[in-house]
Amino acid sequence: MKYLLLPLLAFTSLSYGQITLTDQHFAGPSESYVFSTLTDPAIDYATTGANHTWDFSNLVPTDQRGLITRPPSQITGLSIIQFGSFAPAPYKASYFNSTTDLPLDQASAFLPIQIDELNQFTKNTSSAINSIGYELVSGGQGIGFRSDTIETRYALPMTYGNNYESRGYTNLDLNPIYDAKWRQHRHRVTNVDGWGVVKTPFGQFDALRIHHVIDEFDSIYFSIQGIGMWIPVPVPLTHEYEWRSTSDKEAVMRIRTNEILGNETVTAVEYRDNFNGLGLSESKLEVAFYPNPVSNELHVSTPELAQKFVITDLSGKICKQVAASGKEQIIDVSELASGGYTLIALFSNGYTAVKFVK
């Protein structure tokens, strides 16, 4: 009997770690994430397969970036019509966030206007995570644009061996900001080409390895002295390799490359992490607050308007993140568990951190 059990035990061992991703394992509204970033041309992005271990635990970051997903209640201006509660069902956004999906740097060479911010709108369903459109913000004006063809970023449920492709088409008419149009064509091919364990400085995770290949063609139309023309915006073929786990709603590891003439060059490496102020200098601006200890409301005063406030526990894990609305602000901390915390005020020229007790 023991010999019959051996193959079963071996199969059970091999199957450990395989996961399936559903919509519950992806970001939703009012969430915040921190990524430590670096560029490592020698990093191994190609090796993958079943029951594989990827060890990135020795990465040394040089900077950090944050991701905040904003709820539909914060949609403003004309974008409410495009993506708010009165929008058609496929375009009712689950959340939106700042993004760099459009090549703003290249476009600025052709447009005599400054684009201050680009927001991407996302629709989550049980079968897909979809990109449904964008919002361009220039000079304080925001204009939303629905995608005529909705791009599927993730087809769900997702497991090892899955593959799919999707196309996205968006026509952005920049009027009344400027007499110009921006067309984005994207073709995404995705293959879930590995499963196993991924190790990063943040931790160890059972994960799926997902490989996206994104072929994008952008063009801009504008007129000069009554003469209109379409100008292509060069966008290299992009590969995105990401590792996703059921224990985190964002990719725990991500590597991006650009492909030119069949050769890939690493352009970005990032992994999920706690906030540690990396890449930011400590500000000399003082932050006053009371009471301490606090029960429900923390009253915060800053000498100049902060960009946002971040509350972390003593290990550095982000517990709450709120946009600053004035020099005097009340932050609701009623949902925090009892213990010690750090309040971080982020300013344009650095940050100030103070500790408090709940």
SULWOSUL-V333315 format. One record per backbone hydrogen bond with DSSP energy under -0.5 kcal/mol. NH is the residue of the N-H (numbers start at 1). CO is the residue of the C=O. Records with the same first field share a line. If there is no record, write none. Layout:
NH: CO  CO
This chain:
5: 1
6: 2
7: 3
8: 4
9: 5
10: 6
11: 7
12: 8
13: 9
14: 10
15: 11
16: 12  13
18: 15
21: 158
25: 22
26: 23
27: 249
30: 69
31: 69
33: 67
34: 273
35: 65
36: 271
37: 63
38: 269
43: 40
45: 43
52: 49  195
54: 52  197
55: 53
56: 54  199
59: 56
61: 59
62: 37
63: 37
64: 278
65: 35
67: 33
69: 31
70: 68  96
74: 71
75: 72
78: 142
79: 76
80: 77
81: 78
82: 78
83: 79
84: 80
87: 84
91: 88
92: 89
93: 83  91
94: 122
95: 122
96: 70
97: 120
99: 118
104: 102
107: 103
108: 104
109: 105  106
110: 107
111: 107
115: 113
116: 114  137
117: 137
119: 135
120: 97
121: 133
122: 95
123: 130
125: 128
129: 154
130: 123  128
131: 151
132: 121  130
133: 121
134: 145
135: 119
136: 143
137: 117
138: 136  141
141: 138
143: 136
145: 134
147: 132
148: 169
149: 169
150: 148
151: 131
153: 129  151
154: 129
156: 127
157: 21
158: 21
161: 192
162: 159
164: 190
166: 188
168: 186
169: 149
170: 184
171: 146
172: 170  182
173: 171
174: 172  180
177: 174
178: 174
180: 178
181: 221
182: 172
183: 219
184: 170
185: 217
186: 168
187: 215
188: 166
189: 213
190: 164
191: 211
192: 162
193: 191  209
194: 209
195: 49
196: 207
197: 52
198: 205
199: 54
200: 203
201: 56
203: 200
205: 198
207: 196
208: 244
209: 194
210: 208  242
211: 191
212: 210  240
213: 189
214: 238
215: 187  213
216: 214
217: 185
218: 233
219: 183
220: 231
221: 181
222: 229
223: 179
224: 227
227: 224
228: 226
229: 222
231: 220
233: 218
234: 232
237: 259
238: 214
239: 257
240: 212
241: 255
242: 210  240
243: 253
244: 208  242
248: 245
252: 243
253: 243
254: 270
255: 241
256: 268
257: 239
258: 265
259: 237
260: 258  263
263: 260
265: 258
267: 256
268: 256
269: 38
270: 254
271: 36
272: 252
273: 34
275: 316
280: 277
283: 351
288: 301
290: 299
293: 357
294: 357
298: 331
299: 290  297
300: 298  329
301: 288
302: 327
303: 286
307: 346
308: 346
309: 322
310: 344
311: 320
312: 310  342
313: 317
314: 340
316: 313
319: 311
320: 311
322: 309
324: 307
329: 300  327
331: 298  329
332: 330
333: 296  331
334: 296
336: 333
341: 356
342: 312
343: 354
344: 310  342
345: 343  352
346: 308  344
347: 345  350
350: 347
351: 281
352: 345
354: 343
356: 341
358: 339
